[in-house]
Amino acid sequence: MRHLLAATALLALSPALAAQAQEPAKVEVRTIGAATLENVPPIAPELATAVARYQQSRSASVADWLPDGSLLIATRFGTTVQLHRVKAPGMARTQITFAAEPIAGGRAIPQSDRIVFSRDTGGDEWFQIYTMGPDGNPVQLTEPGTRNDGVALAKDGRRLFWSQAIKGSGDRNILAADPADPASRTLVYKATGAMTPSDVSDDGKTLLMTLGVSNREDRLFTLDLASGVATEIVKGTPANLSGAKFIRGGRTLLAISNRGSDVQRLVEIDVATGKMTPIAPGLNWDVEDFDLSDNGRVLAYVINEDGYSKVVVRDFVTRRALPQPDFIKGVVSGLRLSPDGRKLAVSIASAAGPGDVYGWDVDGGTLSRWTESEIGPIDRASLPEPKLVRFTSFDKLSVPAFVYRPKNAAPGAKTPVLISIHGGPEGQARPGWSPTIASFVDTLGATVIVPNVRGSDGYGTKYLNLDNAEKREDSVKDIGALLDWIATQPDLDASRIAVIGGSYGGYMSLATMTKYSDKLAGGVDLFGIGDWVTFLENTEAYRRDNRRAEYGDERTPKMKAVFARISPRANVAGITKPMLIEQGVNDPRVPMRESKQMVDALRARGVPVSYLLFADEGHGWRKKPNQDLSLRVEMAFLRGVLGTAGK
């Protein structure tokens, strides 16, 4: 109780007194499970109960089709996401992996009864690859202490290829093994840069590889497995080239690319010449995912239309018209065609409910629901419906945002506002299932606004590049324009606004607080970047060059000067309102140093700051107890700064 009273007193400290404080505030520490809580406000029992209602839902996502026609799906029944098998639409989910750590994806190995999946430890993202047969005993294929991803499977299932990263290096090794025999692991190629396998030719003689130069540039190579010679396929203007796979006996490829276009298109690429041919020319929105049946007959792809997903199914051989699926209005997170192309499995979520897996009969044109995920003790009718709006930024740029307003708010009544900023920066806020947003709206009685500031994905290449390098602060100015827009809205209370964000969104939250504390009541930073130079120096080597390509290279005098000017740590004097900062100890992307230096700098100035630290997490919370605690802490903090304690 003494700790709770001290934390309450700290949060009650006025901004003026906080700025004038000469001595760092006393830190009151307590622990809950794997979490350390520093100066965290008390969580009232009724608040914990209210929040818990929104933490009982679970989602299901498609992983792959199994040889017997059943589906491999990912879902959570305990505290972590594991793999399950569903025999037919509407049947029970049978759990088949039982690890303490969450599973990251899963696939069926062709021509066998085995599956392949990966997992890390404590969110450290040093993934290990496992295969498993009907006996349920996982076999680790990969070398401990390395990071492994980018699995590609030979069509006969006898060889599995993947990319290996080692500590301190930005280069990759490409390895191969018999999926059932770790001792068969062999090095097939030493790459310079972030190279990963993409596909294997039908005859097993050629490996298709993607070199990720940055989030804006990929390069494609074929590797002759007999000679070890790699040959680049497409040369020219830097562009995205993602999801590439062999078709037509290896003569051509399918891939998603923005070369010659402002939007991401599905293209066919001639391996010999590199010539690209759009599969569906004339689209005004990005193609974000696709799958092709093993026999090459059926093609399915997903279009991102202003944040909502549209699934298209085509006969890729005869081009004849096929019945088109009519899924719920929402966001697709995965799609998989059965090997024969007769069935399409899609996982999709909406703002009205968690993700579920649906099956589409390609020939018959019928839709079936394979899973029905629980929403928990929530009245669906009370869930907020996202409204897409656009506001004008400082340079006349039109910026989209989704607005979630409480349904029970009286017409014209002014509600407090929470601005939630996505990570990335190439990410995109989309109207899928978010119990966190729903909980903020209900429990706080706040309108939640989720903007897609410049630099967001989904709105074309030009929009994506508007915040690169020295233009980084222009995206922060977009939030400034949003604050001005809020002040003009009759149903929003401009005197009670808070900001929250994770990863790059955490940087945006910190930067917004440095620039606009006079217009904000408080801010929440989840594992955000506090200092651009220390971030780039300490993020794991396997991703450092990729991030430099987006943010700028701190080793050059020009960018170092820019970073010195825009980093939140350098502008910490601008933060005069309370902050909550959260961090995972094992984060390889934004190391703990980033949050700790911001906490120390704020405390040195006497600014109220709460710190929530998870010892068993990395870049985001993947274990349910930690997710639950994080939301309760955020809610208690936000109720205090927004003045909604009586809600």
C-alpha positions as CSV (number, residue, x, y, z in Angstrom):
1,M,0.0,0.0,0.0
2,R,2.9,2.4,0.7
3,H,4.2,1.8,-2.8
4,L,0.8,2.5,-4.3
5,L,0.3,5.7,-2.3
6,A,3.8,6.9,-3.4
7,A,3.0,6.2,-7.0
8,T,-0.3,8.0,-6.8
9,A,1.4,11.0,-5.3
10,L,4.0,11.0,-8.1
11,L,1.3,11.0,-10.8
12,A,-0.5,13.9,-9.0
13,L,2.6,16.1,-9.3
14,S,1.8,19.1,-11.4
15,P,3.7,19.6,-14.7
16,A,5.1,22.9,-13.5
17,L,6.4,21.4,-10.3
18,A,7.8,18.4,-12.2
19,A,9.7,20.6,-14.5
20,Q,11.2,22.5,-11.6
21,A,12.1,19.5,-9.5
22,Q,15.8,19.4,-8.6
23,E,16.1,15.9,-7.3
24,P,15.1,12.7,-9.2
25,A,11.9,11.2,-7.9
26,K,12.1,8.2,-5.6
27,V,11.4,4.9,-7.5
28,E,9.0,2.5,-5.9
29,V,9.4,-1.0,-7.2
30,R,7.2,-4.1,-7.1
31,T,7.1,-7.3,-9.1
32,I,4.2,-9.4,-10.6
33,G,5.3,-12.6,-12.2
34,A,8.0,-11.8,-14.7
35,A,7.2,-8.1,-14.6
36,T,8.9,-5.3,-12.7
37,L,6.7,-2.3,-12.1
38,E,8.3,1.0,-11.2
39,N,6.1,3.9,-10.0
40,V,3.0,2.3,-11.6
41,P,-0.3,3.7,-10.5
42,P,-2.6,1.4,-8.5
43,I,-5.0,-0.8,-10.4
44,A,-8.5,-0.7,-8.9
45,P,-10.2,-4.1,-8.6
46,E,-13.2,-2.8,-10.6
47,L,-10.8,-1.6,-13.4
48,A,-9.0,-5.0,-13.5
49,T,-12.4,-6.7,-13.8
50,A,-13.6,-4.4,-16.6
51,V,-10.4,-4.9,-18.6
52,A,-10.4,-8.6,-18.1
53,R,-13.7,-8.8,-20.1
54,Y,-11.7,-7.8,-23.2
55,Q,-8.8,-10.2,-22.6
56,Q,-10.8,-13.4,-22.9
57,S,-11.1,-13.6,-26.7
58,R,-8.9,-15.7,-28.9
59,S,-8.2,-15.8,-32.7
60,A,-7.5,-18.6,-35.2
61,S,-5.2,-18.2,-38.2
62,V,-4.5,-20.6,-41.1
63,A,-1.1,-22.2,-41.2
64,D,-1.4,-24.9,-43.9
65,W,-3.4,-27.7,-45.4
66,L,-2.5,-31.2,-44.1
67,P,-2.3,-34.2,-46.5
68,D,-5.6,-35.7,-45.3
69,G,-7.5,-32.5,-46.1
70,S,-7.6,-31.2,-42.5
71,L,-6.2,-27.7,-41.6
72,L,-3.2,-26.8,-39.5
73,I,-4.1,-23.6,-37.6
74,A,-2.5,-21.4,-34.9
75,T,-4.6,-20.5,-31.9
76,R,-4.3,-20.1,-28.1
77,F,-6.0,-22.2,-25.5
78,G,-3.5,-21.6,-22.7
79,T,-1.1,-18.7,-22.4
80,T,0.7,-19.0,-25.7
81,V,-0.2,-19.6,-29.4
82,Q,0.3,-23.2,-30.4
83,L,-0.5,-25.3,-33.5
84,H,-3.7,-27.2,-33.7
85,R,-5.4,-29.5,-36.2
86,V,-9.0,-29.1,-37.4
87,K,-10.4,-32.1,-39.3
88,A,-13.3,-30.4,-41.0
89,P,-15.4,-27.2,-40.8
90,G,-16.8,-26.6,-37.3
91,M,-14.9,-29.4,-35.7
92,A,-12.8,-29.2,-32.6
93,R,-9.3,-27.8,-32.6
94,T,-6.9,-30.5,-31.5
95,Q,-3.6,-29.2,-30.1
96,I,-0.5,-30.7,-31.4
97,T,2.4,-28.5,-30.1
98,F,2.7,-27.9,-26.4
99,A,5.7,-25.5,-25.9
100,A,6.0,-22.9,-23.2
101,E,7.0,-20.4,-25.9
102,P,4.6,-19.3,-28.7
103,I,4.9,-21.0,-32.1
104,A,5.9,-18.8,-35.0
105,G,4.2,-20.2,-38.1
106,G,3.8,-23.8,-39.3
107,R,3.8,-25.7,-42.6
108,A,3.1,-29.2,-43.8
109,I,6.2,-30.9,-45.4
110,P,5.2,-32.2,-48.9
111,Q,5.0,-36.0,-49.5
112,S,5.3,-36.7,-45.7
113,D,3.4,-36.8,-42.4
114,R,5.7,-34.2,-40.8
115,I,5.3,-30.5,-40.2
116,V,7.8,-27.7,-39.7
117,F,7.6,-24.8,-37.4
118,S,9.8,-22.3,-35.4
119,R,9.9,-20.7,-32.0
120,D,12.3,-18.5,-30.0
121,T,12.9,-18.1,-26.3
122,G,11.5,-15.2,-24.3
123,G,10.8,-13.1,-27.3
124,D,14.5,-12.9,-28.3
125,E,13.7,-13.6,-32.0
126,W,16.6,-16.0,-32.3
127,F,14.3,-18.6,-33.8
128,Q,15.0,-22.3,-34.0
129,I,13.4,-24.5,-36.6
130,Y,11.7,-27.8,-35.6
131,T,10.1,-30.6,-37.5
132,M,7.6,-33.0,-36.0
133,G,5.9,-36.2,-37.0
134,P,2.8,-38.0,-35.7
135,D,4.6,-39.0,-32.5
136,G,4.5,-35.3,-31.4
137,N,8.2,-35.1,-30.6
138,P,9.8,-32.0,-32.1
139,V,13.2,-32.4,-33.7
140,Q,15.4,-29.3,-33.8
141,L,17.1,-28.9,-37.2
142,T,19.0,-25.7,-36.4
143,E,22.1,-24.7,-34.5
144,P,21.5,-23.3,-31.0
145,G,22.6,-19.6,-30.6
146,T,21.7,-18.7,-34.2
147,R,18.6,-17.1,-35.8
148,N,16.8,-19.2,-38.5
149,D,14.0,-18.2,-40.8
150,G,12.9,-18.2,-44.4
151,V,12.0,-21.8,-44.8
152,A,11.6,-23.2,-48.4
153,L,10.7,-26.9,-49.0
154,A,11.6,-29.1,-52.0
155,K,8.5,-30.5,-53.7
156,D,9.3,-34.0,-52.7
157,G,9.7,-33.0,-49.1
158,R,13.2,-34.4,-48.8
159,R,15.1,-31.2,-48.4
160,L,14.4,-28.1,-46.3
161,F,16.3,-24.9,-46.9
162,W,16.5,-21.9,-44.6
163,S,18.5,-18.8,-43.7
164,Q,20.8,-18.6,-40.7
165,A,22.1,-15.4,-39.0
166,I,24.8,-15.4,-36.3
167,K,25.5,-12.9,-33.6
168,G,27.4,-9.7,-34.7
169,S,27.0,-10.3,-38.5
170,G,24.6,-8.8,-41.0
171,D,25.3,-11.6,-43.5
172,R,23.4,-14.9,-43.8
173,N,24.2,-18.5,-44.4
174,I,21.8,-20.6,-46.5
175,L,21.5,-24.2,-45.1
176,A,19.7,-27.3,-46.1
177,A,18.8,-30.6,-44.3
178,D,16.7,-33.6,-44.5
179,P,13.6,-32.6,-42.4
180,A,13.9,-35.7,-40.3
181,D,17.7,-35.7,-39.7
182,P,19.5,-32.7,-38.1
183,A,22.8,-34.5,-38.8
184,S,22.3,-33.9,-42.5
185,R,22.5,-30.1,-42.1
186,T,24.8,-28.6,-44.7
187,L,25.9,-25.2,-45.9
188,V,24.8,-24.5,-49.5
189,Y,25.6,-20.8,-49.8
190,K,27.3,-18.0,-47.9
191,A,25.5,-14.8,-48.7
192,T,26.4,-11.1,-48.3
193,G,23.5,-9.4,-46.7
194,A,20.0,-10.5,-45.6
195,M,19.5,-13.4,-48.1
196,T,16.6,-15.9,-47.5
197,P,15.3,-18.8,-49.6
198,S,12.0,-18.2,-51.3
199,D,11.2,-21.4,-53.3
200,V,12.7,-24.5,-54.8
201,S,12.3,-25.5,-58.4
202,D,10.2,-28.6,-59.2
203,D,13.3,-30.7,-60.1
204,G,15.0,-29.6,-56.8
205,K,18.1,-28.3,-58.6
206,T,17.5,-24.5,-58.2
207,L,16.9,-22.4,-55.2
208,L,15.2,-19.1,-55.5
209,M,16.5,-16.5,-53.0
210,T,15.5,-13.0,-52.0
211,L,18.0,-10.4,-50.8
212,G,16.3,-7.9,-48.5
213,V,18.3,-4.7,-49.0
214,S,15.8,-2.5,-47.2
215,N,12.0,-2.3,-46.7
216,R,11.9,-0.6,-50.1
217,E,14.3,-2.8,-52.1
218,D,14.6,-6.5,-52.7
219,R,16.8,-8.4,-55.2
220,L,16.1,-11.9,-56.6
221,F,18.7,-14.6,-57.3
222,T,18.7,-18.2,-58.5
223,L,21.2,-20.6,-56.9
224,D,22.3,-23.6,-58.9
225,L,22.6,-26.1,-56.1
226,A,25.1,-28.3,-57.9
227,S,27.6,-25.5,-58.8
228,G,26.8,-23.1,-56.0
229,V,26.6,-20.2,-58.5
230,A,24.1,-17.5,-57.8
231,T,22.6,-15.4,-60.6
232,E,20.6,-12.2,-60.2
233,I,17.3,-12.3,-62.1
234,V,15.9,-8.8,-62.1
235,K,18.1,-5.7,-62.4
236,G,17.3,-2.1,-62.7
237,T,15.5,0.5,-60.5
238,P,15.4,-0.6,-56.9
239,A,11.9,-1.9,-55.9
240,N,10.1,-4.4,-53.7
241,L,10.1,-8.0,-54.9
242,S,8.3,-10.1,-52.3
243,G,6.8,-13.6,-52.0
244,A,8.5,-14.9,-55.2
245,K,7.9,-18.4,-56.3
246,F,8.6,-20.5,-59.4
247,I,5.9,-21.3,-61.9
248,R,5.7,-22.8,-65.4
249,G,8.4,-25.3,-64.7
250,G,10.8,-22.7,-63.3
251,R,10.8,-20.5,-66.5
252,T,8.9,-17.7,-64.8
253,L,8.2,-16.4,-61.3
254,L,5.2,-14.9,-59.5
255,A,6.0,-12.1,-57.1
256,I,4.6,-8.8,-55.7
257,S,6.4,-5.7,-56.8
258,N,6.0,-2.0,-57.1
259,R,8.6,-1.7,-60.0
260,G,7.1,0.7,-62.5
261,S,4.1,1.4,-60.3
262,D,3.1,3.4,-57.2
263,V,1.2,0.4,-55.9
264,Q,2.3,-3.2,-55.2
265,R,1.2,-5.4,-58.1
266,L,1.2,-9.1,-58.7
267,V,3.6,-9.7,-61.5
268,E,4.9,-12.6,-63.6
269,I,8.7,-12.4,-64.2
270,D,10.6,-14.1,-67.0
271,V,13.7,-15.7,-65.3
272,A,15.8,-15.4,-68.5
273,T,15.1,-11.8,-69.3
274,G,13.7,-10.3,-66.1
275,K,10.7,-8.9,-68.0
276,M,7.7,-8.2,-65.7
277,T,4.1,-8.6,-66.7
278,P,1.3,-7.5,-64.3
279,I,-1.2,-10.2,-63.6
280,A,-4.0,-7.8,-62.8
281,P,-3.1,-4.4,-64.3
282,G,-5.1,-1.3,-63.4
283,L,-5.4,-1.8,-59.7
284,N,-5.3,1.3,-57.6
285,W,-4.5,-0.5,-54.3
286,D,-1.7,-2.8,-53.2
287,V,-1.8,-6.6,-53.7
288,E,-0.5,-7.8,-50.3
289,D,-0.5,-11.6,-50.5
290,F,-1.1,-14.4,-52.9
291,D,-1.0,-18.2,-53.2
292,L,-1.0,-20.6,-56.2
293,S,-2.1,-24.2,-56.1
294,D,0.6,-26.8,-56.6
295,N,-0.8,-27.7,-60.0
296,G,-0.6,-24.1,-61.1
297,R,-4.3,-23.9,-61.9
298,V,-5.8,-21.7,-59.3
299,L,-4.5,-18.3,-58.1
300,A,-5.8,-16.4,-55.1
301,Y,-4.6,-13.0,-54.0
302,V,-5.6,-10.2,-51.6
303,I,-6.0,-6.6,-52.3
304,N,-5.7,-4.0,-49.6
305,E,-8.5,-1.4,-50.3
306,D,-8.1,1.5,-47.9
307,G,-7.3,-0.9,-45.1
308,Y,-9.9,-3.5,-45.9
309,S,-9.1,-6.8,-47.6
310,K,-10.6,-8.1,-50.8
311,V,-9.9,-11.7,-51.9
312,V,-9.8,-12.5,-55.6
313,V,-9.8,-16.1,-57.0
314,R,-8.8,-16.8,-60.6
315,D,-8.3,-19.7,-62.9
316,F,-4.6,-19.1,-63.8
317,V,-4.6,-21.5,-66.7
318,T,-7.8,-21.1,-68.7
319,R,-8.6,-17.6,-67.4
320,R,-12.2,-18.6,-67.1
321,A,-14.4,-16.9,-64.6
322,L,-14.7,-18.5,-61.2
323,P,-17.2,-17.8,-58.4
324,Q,-15.8,-15.1,-56.1
325,P,-15.8,-15.5,-52.3
326,D,-17.7,-12.9,-50.2
327,F,-16.0,-12.8,-46.9
328,I,-16.9,-10.6,-43.9
329,K,-15.6,-7.0,-44.2
330,G,-12.3,-7.1,-42.4
331,V,-8.6,-7.8,-42.7
332,V,-7.1,-11.0,-44.1
333,S,-4.0,-12.4,-42.2
334,G,-3.4,-15.5,-44.3
335,L,-4.6,-17.6,-47.2
336,R,-3.6,-21.1,-48.4
337,L,-4.8,-23.0,-51.3
338,S,-5.0,-26.8,-51.0
339,P,-2.5,-28.6,-53.2
340,D,-5.1,-29.5,-55.8
341,G,-6.5,-26.0,-55.8
342,R,-10.0,-27.0,-55.0
343,K,-10.2,-25.3,-51.6
344,L,-9.0,-22.0,-50.3
345,A,-8.5,-21.4,-46.5
346,V,-8.5,-17.8,-45.4
347,S,-8.1,-16.3,-41.9
348,I,-9.9,-13.0,-41.5
349,A,-10.8,-10.7,-38.6
350,S,-13.0,-7.6,-38.3
351,A,-13.6,-4.9,-35.7
352,A,-16.7,-6.9,-34.6
353,G,-14.9,-10.2,-33.8
354,P,-11.6,-12.0,-33.6
355,G,-9.9,-13.8,-36.4
356,D,-11.3,-17.1,-37.7
357,V,-10.6,-19.5,-40.6
358,Y,-13.0,-19.9,-43.5
359,G,-12.9,-22.4,-46.3
360,W,-13.9,-21.5,-49.9
361,D,-14.9,-24.3,-52.4
362,V,-13.3,-22.9,-55.6
363,D,-15.4,-24.9,-58.0
364,G,-18.7,-25.1,-56.1
365,G,-18.6,-21.5,-54.8
366,T,-19.6,-22.3,-51.3
367,L,-18.2,-20.8,-48.1
368,S,-17.7,-22.8,-44.8
369,R,-16.5,-21.7,-41.4
370,W,-13.8,-23.9,-40.0
371,T,-13.4,-22.2,-36.6
372,E,-15.6,-20.1,-34.4
373,S,-13.4,-18.2,-31.9
374,E,-14.7,-17.0,-28.6
375,I,-15.2,-13.3,-28.1
376,G,-15.4,-13.6,-24.3
377,P,-18.0,-11.8,-22.1
378,I,-18.5,-8.9,-24.5
379,D,-21.7,-7.6,-26.1
380,R,-20.9,-7.5,-29.8
381,A,-23.5,-4.7,-30.2
382,S,-21.4,-2.5,-27.9
383,L,-18.2,-2.8,-29.9
384,P,-17.1,0.5,-31.6
385,E,-17.3,0.6,-35.4
386,P,-14.3,2.2,-37.1
387,K,-15.1,5.3,-39.2
388,L,-12.5,6.2,-41.9
389,V,-11.8,10.0,-41.9
390,R,-9.1,12.1,-43.5
391,F,-7.4,15.2,-42.1
392,T,-5.1,17.7,-43.8
393,S,-1.5,18.0,-42.6
394,F,0.8,21.0,-42.6
395,D,1.8,20.5,-46.3
396,K,-1.8,19.8,-47.5
397,L,-1.2,16.1,-47.5
398,S,-4.4,14.1,-46.8
399,V,-3.9,11.7,-44.0
400,P,-6.3,8.8,-43.3
401,A,-7.3,7.7,-39.8
402,F,-9.8,5.3,-38.3
403,V,-12.0,6.8,-35.6
404,Y,-13.5,4.5,-32.9
405,R,-16.2,6.5,-30.9
406,P,-18.1,5.0,-27.9
407,K,-21.5,3.9,-29.0
408,N,-23.0,5.0,-25.8
409,A,-21.7,8.5,-26.0
410,A,-24.5,11.1,-26.1
411,P,-24.8,12.9,-29.4
412,G,-22.4,15.9,-29.4
413,A,-21.0,14.9,-26.0
414,K,-17.3,15.7,-25.8
415,T,-15.2,12.5,-25.1
416,P,-11.5,12.3,-24.2
417,V,-9.3,11.2,-27.0
418,L,-6.6,8.5,-27.3
419,I,-4.3,8.7,-30.4
420,S,-2.9,5.2,-31.1
421,I,0.1,5.2,-33.5
422,H,1.1,2.0,-35.3
423,G,4.7,0.7,-35.6
424,G,6.7,0.1,-38.7
425,P,7.1,2.8,-39.9
426,E,6.0,0.8,-43.0
427,G,3.0,-0.7,-41.0
428,Q,-0.6,0.2,-41.4
429,A,-3.4,0.6,-38.9
430,R,-6.3,-1.5,-40.2
431,P,-9.9,-2.2,-39.0
432,G,-9.3,-5.7,-37.8
433,W,-9.9,-7.2,-34.3
434,S,-8.4,-5.2,-31.5
435,P,-9.7,-5.9,-28.0
436,T,-7.3,-3.3,-26.8
437,I,-9.0,-0.5,-28.8
438,A,-12.4,-1.8,-27.8
439,S,-11.3,-1.8,-24.1
440,F,-10.0,1.7,-24.3
441,V,-13.2,2.9,-25.8
442,D,-15.4,1.2,-23.3
443,T,-13.4,1.4,-20.1
444,L,-12.1,4.9,-20.7
445,G,-15.2,6.3,-22.5
446,A,-12.7,7.7,-24.9
447,T,-12.7,8.1,-28.7
448,V,-9.7,6.2,-30.1
449,I,-8.1,7.7,-33.3
450,V,-5.7,5.5,-35.2
451,P,-3.9,7.5,-37.9
452,N,-1.9,6.2,-40.9
453,V,0.7,9.0,-41.0
454,R,3.0,9.5,-43.9
455,G,5.4,6.6,-44.2
456,S,2.5,4.1,-43.7
457,D,2.1,1.1,-46.0
458,G,-1.0,0.6,-48.1
459,Y,-1.2,4.0,-49.8
460,G,1.4,3.7,-52.5
461,T,5.1,4.0,-52.8
462,K,5.2,7.8,-52.8
463,Y,3.2,8.0,-49.6
464,L,5.5,5.3,-48.1
465,N,8.6,7.3,-48.8
466,L,7.5,10.7,-47.4
467,D,9.1,10.2,-44.0
468,N,12.5,8.8,-45.1
469,A,15.8,9.8,-43.4
470,E,15.9,13.6,-42.8
471,K,12.1,13.8,-43.4
472,R,11.4,11.8,-40.3
473,E,9.8,14.6,-38.3
474,D,7.3,15.3,-41.0
475,S,5.3,12.3,-39.7
476,V,5.4,13.8,-36.2
477,K,3.9,17.0,-37.7
478,D,1.1,14.9,-39.0
479,I,0.2,14.2,-35.4
480,G,0.3,17.9,-34.8
481,A,-2.2,18.4,-37.6
482,L,-4.4,15.7,-36.1
483,L,-4.3,17.5,-32.8
484,D,-5.5,20.7,-34.6
485,W,-8.2,18.6,-36.3
486,I,-9.4,17.2,-33.0
487,A,-9.8,20.8,-31.7
488,T,-12.3,21.5,-34.5
489,Q,-14.5,18.5,-33.7
490,P,-17.6,19.3,-31.6
491,D,-17.7,15.8,-30.0
492,L,-14.0,15.6,-29.0
493,D,-12.4,17.1,-25.9
494,A,-9.2,18.8,-27.0
495,S,-8.2,19.3,-23.3
496,R,-8.0,15.6,-22.6
497,I,-5.8,13.9,-25.2
498,A,-3.2,11.2,-24.7
499,V,-1.0,9.4,-27.2
500,I,0.1,5.7,-27.3
501,G,2.3,3.7,-29.6
502,G,4.6,0.7,-29.9
503,S,8.0,0.2,-31.5
504,Y,8.2,3.0,-34.2
505,G,4.9,4.1,-32.8
506,G,6.7,4.3,-29.5
507,Y,9.1,6.7,-31.0
508,M,6.2,8.7,-32.4
509,S,4.6,8.8,-29.0
510,L,7.8,10.1,-27.4
511,A,8.4,12.6,-30.3
512,T,4.8,13.8,-30.1
513,M,5.2,14.4,-26.3
514,T,8.4,16.4,-26.9
515,K,6.6,18.6,-29.5
516,Y,3.1,18.9,-28.2
517,S,3.1,18.3,-24.4
518,D,1.1,21.5,-24.1
519,K,-1.8,19.9,-26.0
520,L,-1.5,16.4,-24.4
521,A,-2.4,15.0,-21.0
522,G,0.1,12.2,-21.1
523,G,1.7,9.5,-23.3
524,V,2.5,5.8,-23.4
525,D,5.6,4.5,-25.1
526,L,6.0,0.7,-25.7
527,F,9.5,-0.3,-26.6
528,G,10.1,2.9,-28.7
529,I,13.2,4.5,-30.0
530,G,14.6,7.2,-27.7
531,D,17.9,8.0,-29.4
532,W,18.4,7.2,-33.1
533,V,22.1,6.8,-32.9
534,T,22.2,4.4,-29.9
535,F,19.3,2.5,-31.5
536,L,21.1,2.0,-34.8
537,E,24.3,1.1,-33.0
538,N,22.7,-1.5,-30.8
539,T,19.9,-3.1,-32.8
540,E,20.8,-6.6,-33.8
541,A,23.4,-6.8,-36.6
542,Y,21.2,-9.0,-38.8
543,R,18.7,-6.1,-39.2
544,R,20.9,-3.0,-38.8
545,D,21.6,-2.2,-42.5
546,N,17.9,-2.7,-43.3
547,R,17.0,0.0,-40.7
548,R,19.7,2.3,-41.8
549,A,18.2,2.2,-45.3
550,E,14.9,3.5,-43.9
551,Y,15.9,5.8,-41.1
552,G,19.3,7.0,-42.4
553,D,22.9,6.1,-41.6
554,E,24.1,7.4,-38.2
555,R,27.7,7.0,-39.3
556,T,27.4,9.9,-41.8
557,P,27.8,13.4,-40.4
558,K,24.7,14.7,-42.1
559,M,22.4,12.0,-40.6
560,K,24.1,12.1,-37.2
561,A,23.3,15.8,-37.0
562,V,19.7,15.1,-38.0
563,F,19.4,12.4,-35.3
564,A,20.9,14.7,-32.7
565,R,18.2,17.2,-33.6
566,I,15.1,15.0,-33.7
567,S,15.8,12.2,-31.1
568,P,13.3,12.3,-28.2
569,R,16.2,12.0,-25.7
570,A,17.7,15.2,-27.1
571,N,14.4,16.9,-26.7
572,V,13.3,15.5,-23.4
573,A,12.9,19.0,-21.9
574,G,9.8,19.3,-24.1
575,I,8.1,16.5,-22.2
576,T,6.2,18.0,-19.2
577,K,3.3,15.5,-18.8
578,P,3.3,12.0,-17.2
579,M,4.5,9.1,-19.2
580,L,4.2,5.3,-19.1
581,I,7.0,3.4,-20.7
582,E,7.0,-0.4,-21.3
583,Q,9.9,-2.7,-22.4
584,G,10.8,-6.3,-23.0
585,V,14.2,-7.3,-21.6
586,N,15.0,-9.6,-24.5
587,D,14.1,-7.1,-27.3
588,P,16.6,-7.5,-30.2
589,R,15.1,-4.8,-32.3
590,V,14.8,-1.9,-29.9
591,P,17.1,-2.8,-27.0
592,M,16.2,-2.1,-23.4
593,R,18.7,0.8,-23.4
594,E,16.3,2.9,-25.4
595,S,13.6,2.9,-22.8
596,K,15.9,3.0,-19.8
597,Q,17.7,6.2,-21.0
598,M,14.3,7.9,-21.5
599,V,13.1,6.8,-18.1
600,D,16.3,8.1,-16.5
601,A,16.2,11.4,-18.4
602,L,12.5,12.0,-17.5
603,R,13.1,11.2,-13.8
604,A,16.2,13.5,-13.7
605,R,13.8,16.3,-14.7
606,G,11.2,15.3,-12.2
607,V,8.6,14.3,-14.8
608,P,6.3,11.6,-13.6
609,V,7.1,8.4,-15.4
610,S,5.9,4.8,-14.8
611,Y,8.1,1.9,-16.1
612,L,6.8,-1.6,-16.8
613,L,9.5,-4.2,-17.6
614,F,8.9,-7.8,-18.7
615,A,11.9,-10.2,-18.2
616,D,10.4,-12.9,-20.5
617,E,9.4,-10.9,-23.5
618,G,11.1,-9.2,-26.5
619,H,9.6,-6.9,-29.0
620,G,5.9,-7.0,-28.0
621,W,4.0,-9.2,-25.5
622,R,3.2,-12.7,-26.7
623,K,2.2,-14.3,-23.4
624,K,-1.3,-13.8,-22.1
625,P,-0.4,-13.0,-18.5
626,N,1.9,-10.2,-19.7
627,Q,-0.7,-8.9,-22.2
628,D,-3.3,-8.8,-19.4
629,L,-1.0,-6.9,-17.0
630,S,0.1,-4.5,-19.7
631,L,-3.4,-3.5,-20.5
632,R,-4.4,-3.1,-16.9
633,V,-1.4,-0.8,-16.2
634,E,-2.1,1.2,-19.4
635,M,-5.8,1.6,-18.4
636,A,-4.9,2.7,-14.9
637,F,-2.4,5.3,-16.2
638,L,-4.7,6.6,-18.9
639,R,-7.7,6.9,-16.5
640,G,-5.5,9.1,-14.4
641,V,-4.2,11.4,-17.1
642,L,-7.5,11.7,-18.9
643,G,-9.5,12.2,-15.8
644,T,-11.9,9.3,-16.4
645,A,-11.4,7.5,-13.1
646,G,-15.1,7.7,-12.4
647,K,-16.0,6.1,-15.8
